[in-house]
Amino acid sequence: MRRSRISDVALLAAALFFTLISIAPLLWMALGAFKTTAEMIAIPPVWVPDFTYWSNFATLFTKYWPNIANSLIVTLGATLLAMILALPAAFALSTMRVRGRNAIADWILSTRMMPPIAAAAPLFILFSAVGLLGSLPAMVLAYAGFNLPFAIWVSMSFFRQVPKELIEAARLEGCSWFQVLTRVAIPLSLSGIATVATFVFIFAWNEFMLALFLSNRGSQTFPVVISSFIGTGRIYWDYIAAATVIQCLPPVLFAVFMQRHIVSGMTMGAVKD
């Protein structure tokens, strides 16, 4: 009994140690958002900043609010477009008897393995040719396209949990496949769909490489702005810290808002009767 208690204490101490190592950079960056540049590089370090110092946030919101708005517009648009396209495809591949559906699903998943940098130049040429380069719709299309394989593949696993008897009953009652999708499959898989949408939102919000290639000064998203704080002669650590806090807030708030659905979605199909 005593040995078991010592083992539990050791495991708890190890977990706390690794947790501290993981969150220490984030905590230090959050504290740095309330420091000046001099305090950020001061030796000895300024451990407790002046939390009434909001100048960094005020400057960022005043000067870069359009870029934050661009990030929100592109992320929400890409999430909505990806889900609109992914749900019918996932439903068809998981429910309907499509010839070669397993091969199609594997091919869709394989496209997710392509790094964004590999498609940056082709997308640049394509959007430039059609006159969309540097526009928000171009980035919405690019973000949605890169997140579509993930959304389809994961949504398929949730649609497979829908009882086939309900789908067959709906078809016998005269429902079209679209009605089965919207009135049966989606309502029963809502928690899983919310989970997929949350991850697509986070992936799109944090996208940097495509935004760097496809945006201009008027359409730059906030991650591109953060990279501009690192110059050849100076690094604005105070602005980087504050901008990092701002960049982390929407995904965290979105995940908290969707937490109940995420937990339900993660456990769908975990236990079989």
C-alpha positions as CSV (number, residue, x, y, z in Angstrom):
1,M,0.0,0.0,0.0
2,R,2.8,2.4,0.9
3,R,4.7,1.5,-2.2
4,S,1.6,2.2,-4.3
5,R,1.2,5.6,-2.7
6,I,4.8,6.5,-3.3
7,S,4.4,5.4,-7.0
8,D,1.3,7.6,-7.3
9,V,3.2,10.6,-5.8
10,A,6.1,10.1,-8.2
11,L,3.8,9.9,-11.2
12,L,2.0,13.1,-10.1
13,A,5.3,14.9,-9.6
14,A,6.5,13.8,-13.1
15,A,3.2,14.9,-14.6
16,L,3.5,18.3,-12.9
17,F,7.1,18.7,-14.0
18,F,6.4,18.0,-17.7
19,T,3.2,20.1,-17.6
20,L,5.3,23.0,-16.2
21,I,7.9,22.6,-19.0
22,S,5.1,22.6,-21.6
23,I,3.3,25.7,-20.3
24,A,6.3,27.7,-19.2
25,P,6.9,29.3,-22.6
26,L,3.2,30.2,-23.0
27,L,3.1,31.6,-19.5
28,W,6.3,33.6,-20.1
29,M,4.8,35.0,-23.3
30,A,1.5,35.9,-21.6
31,L,3.4,37.8,-18.9
32,G,5.5,39.5,-21.5
33,A,2.4,41.0,-23.1
34,F,2.3,43.4,-20.1
35,K,6.0,44.4,-20.4
36,T,8.0,46.9,-22.3
37,T,10.8,45.8,-24.6
38,A,13.3,46.8,-21.9
39,E,11.6,44.7,-19.3
40,M,11.4,41.7,-21.8
41,I,15.2,41.6,-22.1
42,A,16.1,42.8,-18.6
43,I,18.6,40.9,-16.5
44,P,17.7,39.8,-13.9
45,P,14.3,39.1,-15.4
46,V,11.1,41.0,-14.5
47,W,9.1,38.1,-13.1
48,V,5.9,40.0,-12.2
49,P,4.9,42.7,-14.8
50,D,2.7,45.6,-14.3
51,F,-0.7,44.2,-15.3
52,T,-2.1,47.7,-15.7
53,Y,0.2,48.2,-18.7
54,W,-2.1,47.7,-21.7
55,S,-0.2,49.8,-24.2
56,N,0.9,46.7,-26.3
57,F,-2.7,45.6,-26.7
58,A,-3.9,49.1,-27.4
59,T,-1.3,49.6,-30.1
60,L,-2.0,46.3,-31.8
61,F,-5.8,46.7,-31.8
62,T,-5.5,50.3,-33.0
63,K,-3.0,49.7,-35.8
64,Y,-3.7,46.1,-36.8
65,W,-7.5,45.6,-36.2
66,P,-8.1,45.2,-40.0
67,N,-5.6,42.3,-40.0
68,I,-7.4,40.6,-37.1
69,A,-10.7,41.1,-38.9
70,N,-9.2,39.5,-42.0
71,S,-8.2,36.5,-40.0
72,L,-11.7,36.1,-38.6
73,I,-13.3,36.5,-42.0
74,V,-11.0,34.0,-43.7
75,T,-11.1,31.5,-40.9
76,L,-14.9,31.5,-40.5
77,G,-15.4,31.5,-44.2
78,A,-13.0,28.6,-44.7
79,T,-14.5,26.6,-41.9
80,L,-18.1,27.1,-43.2
81,L,-17.1,26.2,-46.8
82,A,-15.1,23.2,-45.8
83,M,-18.0,21.8,-43.7
84,I,-20.5,22.5,-46.5
85,L,-18.4,20.5,-48.9
86,A,-17.2,17.8,-46.5
87,L,-20.4,16.7,-45.0
88,P,-22.2,15.5,-48.2
89,A,-18.9,13.8,-49.4
90,A,-18.4,12.1,-46.1
91,F,-22.0,10.9,-45.9
92,A,-21.8,9.5,-49.4
93,L,-18.6,7.7,-48.8
94,S,-19.7,6.2,-45.5
95,T,-23.3,5.4,-46.3
96,M,-24.0,5.0,-50.0
97,R,-22.7,2.1,-52.0
98,V,-20.2,3.9,-54.2
99,R,-17.9,1.8,-56.3
100,G,-14.3,2.2,-55.2
101,R,-15.3,4.4,-52.2
102,N,-12.4,3.0,-50.1
103,A,-9.9,4.0,-52.7
104,I,-11.5,7.4,-53.0
105,A,-11.4,7.9,-49.3
106,D,-7.7,6.9,-49.2
107,W,-6.9,9.3,-52.1
108,I,-8.7,12.1,-50.2
109,L,-6.6,11.4,-47.1
110,S,-3.4,11.3,-49.1
111,T,-4.0,14.9,-50.3
112,R,-3.8,16.0,-46.7
113,M,-0.2,14.8,-46.6
114,M,0.9,17.5,-49.0
115,P,2.6,20.4,-47.2
116,P,1.1,23.9,-48.0
117,I,4.4,25.2,-49.3
118,A,4.2,22.6,-52.1
119,A,1.0,24.2,-53.4
120,A,1.9,27.8,-52.6
121,A,3.5,28.7,-55.9
122,P,0.8,26.9,-58.1
123,L,-2.0,28.6,-56.1
124,F,-0.2,32.0,-56.5
125,I,-0.1,31.5,-60.3
126,L,-3.7,30.3,-60.5
127,F,-5.2,33.1,-58.4
128,S,-3.1,35.6,-60.2
129,A,-4.4,34.4,-63.6
130,V,-8.0,34.7,-62.5
131,G,-7.6,38.0,-60.7
132,L,-8.1,36.7,-57.1
133,L,-4.6,37.1,-55.8
134,G,-4.4,39.2,-52.7
135,S,-8.1,38.8,-52.0
136,L,-9.9,37.3,-49.0
137,P,-12.0,34.9,-51.2
138,A,-8.7,33.4,-52.5
139,M,-7.5,32.6,-49.0
140,V,-10.9,31.2,-48.1
141,L,-10.8,28.8,-51.0
142,A,-7.2,27.8,-50.3
143,Y,-7.8,27.3,-46.5
144,A,-11.0,25.3,-47.2
145,G,-9.2,23.2,-49.8
146,F,-6.4,22.2,-47.5
147,N,-8.7,21.4,-44.6
148,L,-11.3,19.5,-46.7
149,P,-9.5,16.1,-46.6
150,F,-9.3,16.2,-42.8
151,A,-13.0,17.3,-42.5
152,I,-14.2,14.5,-44.9
153,W,-12.1,11.7,-43.4
154,V,-13.1,12.5,-39.8
155,S,-16.7,13.2,-40.6
156,M,-16.9,9.7,-42.2
157,S,-16.1,8.1,-38.9
158,F,-19.0,9.9,-37.2
159,F,-21.5,9.2,-40.0
160,R,-20.7,5.5,-39.7
161,Q,-22.1,5.6,-36.2
162,V,-25.6,6.5,-37.5
163,P,-27.8,3.4,-37.4
164,K,-28.4,2.0,-40.9
165,E,-31.9,1.1,-39.8
166,L,-32.8,4.8,-39.5
167,I,-31.4,5.6,-42.9
168,E,-33.3,2.7,-44.5
169,A,-36.5,3.8,-42.7
170,A,-36.1,7.3,-43.9
171,R,-35.5,6.1,-47.5
172,L,-38.6,3.9,-47.3
173,E,-40.7,6.9,-46.1
174,G,-39.7,8.6,-49.4
175,C,-36.9,10.9,-48.2
176,S,-34.3,11.8,-50.8
177,W,-30.6,11.3,-49.9
178,F,-30.3,15.0,-49.2
179,Q,-33.2,14.9,-46.8
180,V,-31.6,11.8,-45.1
181,L,-28.4,13.8,-44.7
182,T,-30.0,17.0,-43.3
183,R,-32.8,15.4,-41.3
184,V,-31.2,12.2,-40.0
185,A,-27.4,12.0,-40.3
186,I,-26.4,15.5,-39.4
187,P,-28.7,15.9,-36.3
188,L,-27.5,12.5,-35.0
189,S,-23.8,13.4,-35.7
190,L,-24.0,17.0,-34.5
191,S,-21.4,16.6,-31.7
192,G,-18.9,14.9,-34.1
193,I,-19.5,17.6,-36.7
194,A,-18.8,20.3,-34.0
195,T,-15.5,18.5,-33.2
196,V,-14.5,18.6,-36.9
197,A,-15.5,22.2,-37.3
198,T,-13.4,23.2,-34.2
199,F,-10.3,21.6,-35.5
200,V,-10.8,23.1,-39.0
201,F,-11.2,26.5,-37.3
202,I,-8.0,26.1,-35.4
203,F,-6.0,24.9,-38.4
204,A,-7.3,27.8,-40.6
205,W,-6.8,30.4,-37.9
206,N,-3.1,29.4,-37.4
207,E,-2.3,29.1,-41.1
208,F,0.7,31.2,-42.0
209,M,2.4,29.9,-45.2
210,L,-0.5,30.3,-47.6
211,A,-1.4,33.7,-46.2
212,L,2.2,34.8,-46.7
213,F,2.0,33.9,-50.4
214,L,-1.5,34.8,-51.3
215,S,-2.2,38.0,-49.4
216,N,-1.1,41.6,-49.9
217,R,-1.0,44.5,-47.6
218,G,-4.8,45.0,-47.5
219,S,-5.6,41.3,-47.0
220,Q,-2.8,40.2,-44.6
221,T,-4.0,38.0,-41.8
222,F,-2.7,38.4,-38.2
223,P,-0.1,35.6,-38.3
224,V,1.7,37.4,-41.2
225,V,1.6,40.6,-39.1
226,I,3.2,38.8,-36.2
227,S,6.1,37.7,-38.4
228,S,6.7,41.3,-39.4
229,F,7.7,42.2,-35.8
230,I,11.0,40.4,-36.4
231,G,13.2,42.8,-38.3
232,T,16.8,42.8,-39.4
233,G,17.8,45.4,-36.8
234,R,15.3,44.8,-34.0
235,I,12.8,42.3,-32.6
236,Y,9.7,43.8,-31.0
237,W,9.3,41.2,-28.2
238,D,6.6,43.2,-26.4
239,Y,4.4,43.3,-29.5
240,I,5.1,39.6,-30.3
241,A,4.1,38.6,-26.8
242,A,0.9,40.6,-26.9
243,A,0.1,39.5,-30.5
244,T,0.6,35.9,-29.4
245,V,-2.0,36.3,-26.6
246,I,-4.5,37.8,-29.1
247,Q,-3.7,35.0,-31.6
248,C,-4.4,32.3,-29.0
249,L,-7.7,33.8,-27.7
250,P,-10.2,32.9,-30.6
251,P,-9.3,29.2,-30.8
252,V,-9.4,28.9,-27.0
253,L,-12.8,30.7,-26.8
254,F,-14.1,28.7,-29.7
255,A,-13.0,25.4,-28.1
256,V,-14.5,26.4,-24.8
257,F,-17.8,27.3,-26.4
258,M,-17.8,23.9,-28.3
259,Q,-16.4,21.9,-25.4
260,R,-19.6,20.0,-24.6
261,H,-19.9,18.9,-28.2
262,I,-16.2,18.1,-28.5
263,V,-16.3,15.8,-25.5
264,S,-19.4,14.1,-26.9
265,G,-17.9,13.8,-30.4
266,M,-14.7,12.4,-29.1
267,T,-16.5,9.6,-27.3
268,M,-19.0,8.7,-30.1
269,G,-18.7,5.1,-30.9
270,A,-16.2,4.4,-28.1
271,V,-18.5,1.8,-26.5
272,K,-20.5,-0.7,-28.5
273,D,-23.6,-2.5,-27.2
